[in-house]
């Protein structure tokens, strides 16, 4: 379960102060499919970063599976992120000198000493995203859509309890967008909590909850 | 069937990043190589000069050197470099000594014949010597004694050791300044270049570094990765530079001071690598403290 408890985040620059997320409390139950929509600058990504423990809230607490993220040390928080969260971004950000399979196995670099990732699962995930034949290729040999699918496989390798995605379908053609969306649905049906920040309101069909943000404030929840 | 567990290591990531831009890695290596040669070469040369001057003055222990006419330069070389070309043993030591009565010349406490028949550093002579080493009382003035010696021994070339070495020291000062500037420029170049390379690397890879952070990389891990990307090529370049410099010194001088040379080499490599790593610290800190989600949006 993810709990946001009176969380608030403000960005300050020299001349202005932007309330990216105004004081907000929310509980996301395991297995939920949540989409966060809103205009650019509404605070979607900030809310996602707060849930993922990537930025520290000014006030309030963020609890993931009972752990108060900001009561943990950076090492503990990073380990929790490695074990329980998977991230998918607008850009795949694959490492160009590693093969597709190695890119999928990348999260294993952050597992504690003595632990490892399941090679068969990595191959199976590549198969699920239709890239089993490309396992030994380098990222530049794949199309943008294929790279995005590798990024999804990478995010799912360690069976995360929570999948967080920031604009995962931006810049994709319709077919790839449909494939990625279907994959998120599949992952969610398997029990993973999915939280997506997006402009794409088509995803709301699959969502169990739809949060609409405006000026850092959740204006509508359904 | 149990799952086959695999794990990428920090080394895999480091190697992947070093391979990504071979030119940049090579540039980092080359810069450290040049800086190490400059630092190692300079410090070793300076230490060598200092040691030669110190040991020769101490060994000779001469305040004034008497030589046959026409051998002033040879004596100068002996006093400053420790070796001299051959000088025939034509000085009758006892006879020259007999001219130095206390009424004419005072302040002399030692008088010793030295043979340079075969050149080099020379050795104690018999009754005939190539040169004569004169030691003075600590209160005697070498310049006043020189005037007295010129009068007492008109056939002798009278060389004041202090004067001779002072001239060399003046030349050395210029050389030291040039060498020091060379080493400084080399080190500064390495520092600026490596800082620039690290900044470019971090700026180009913001998205990837942010992605690694979301996967579970700690701030310390990201910082270490960036520092290692600068440090590893610097270490490789430093080691190659130190080996090349040491080989050049051994080949040129046939030095028997291998242990000391090794220490200077290691010191230079450590110094250059430390400078490189310290310069990469700022980009490394930037990588560790950036907002990962913001970074992934480029």
Contacts between the chains, C-beta under 8 A, distances in Angstrom:
chain1	res1	chain2	res2	distance
A	45	B	293	5.4
A	45	B	294	7.7
A	45	B	297	7.8
A	48	B	293	6.6
A	49	B	291	7.0
A	49	B	292	7.5
A	49	B	293	4.5
A	52	B	214	6.5
A	52	B	293	7.6
A	54	B	213	7.1
A	54	B	214	6.5
A	54	B	291	6.8
A	54	B	292	4.8
A	54	B	293	5.6
A	55	B	291	5.9
A	55	B	293	7.6
A	74	B	218	5.4
A	74	B	219	5.4
A	74	B	220	7.4
A	75	B	218	5.2
A	75	B	220	7.6
A	78	B	213	7.8
A	78	B	216	4.9
A	78	B	217	6.5
A	78	B	218	4.5
A	78	B	221	7.9
A	79	B	216	6.3
A	81	B	214	6.8
A	81	B	215	7.5
A	81	B	216	5.1
A	82	B	215	6.2
A	82	B	216	2.6
A	83	B	216	7.6
A	85	B	214	7.5
A	87	B	211	7.4
A	87	B	214	4.0
A	87	B	215	7.2
A	89	B	207	7.8
A	89	B	211	6.9
A	89	B	293	7.6
A	89	B	296	4.3
A	89	B	297	7.5
A	90	B	296	7.3
A	90	B	297	6.3
A	91	B	207	5.9
A	91	B	296	6.4
A	91	B	297	7.4
A	91	B	298	6.5
A	93	B	207	4.5
A	93	B	208	5.2
A	93	B	210	7.5
A	93	B	211	4.3
A	93	B	296	5.9
A	95	B	13	7.7
A	95	B	16	5.5
A	95	B	17	7.8
A	95	B	20	7.7
A	95	B	208	6.2
A	96	B	20	6.1
A	97	B	16	4.4
A	97	B	17	7.5
A	97	B	19	4.7
A	97	B	20	4.8
A	98	B	12	7.9
A	98	B	16	5.2
A	102	B	8	6.7
A	102	B	12	7.6
A	102	B	16	7.9
A	105	B	6	6.0
A	105	B	7	7.8
A	105	B	8	5.6
A	106	B	8	6.2
A	106	B	212	7.7
A	106	B	215	6.4
A	107	B	215	4.6
A	107	B	216	6.5
A	108	B	6	6.5
A	108	B	7	4.5
A	108	B	8	5.3
A	109	B	7	7.2
A	109	B	8	4.2
A	109	B	9	6.4
A	109	B	10	6.5
A	109	B	12	6.9
A	109	B	13	5.8
A	109	B	215	7.8
A	109	B	217	7.8
A	110	B	212	7.9
A	110	B	215	5.6
A	110	B	216	3.4
A	110	B	217	5.6
A	110	B	221	7.5
A	111	B	7	6.4
A	111	B	216	7.7
A	115	B	5	7.4
A	115	B	7	7.1
A	116	B	5	3.2
A	116	B	6	5.4
A	116	B	7	3.9
A	117	B	5	6.7
A	117	B	6	5.9
A	117	B	7	6.5
A	118	B	3	4.1
A	118	B	4	7.0
A	118	B	5	6.4
A	118	B	6	8.0
A	119	B	3	7.4
A	119	B	4	4.4
A	119	B	5	7.2
A	119	B	6	4.7
A	120	B	3	5.9
A	120	B	4	6.2
A	121	B	3	7.1
A	122	B	6	7.8
A	166	B	293	6.1
A	166	B	296	7.3
A	166	B	297	7.8
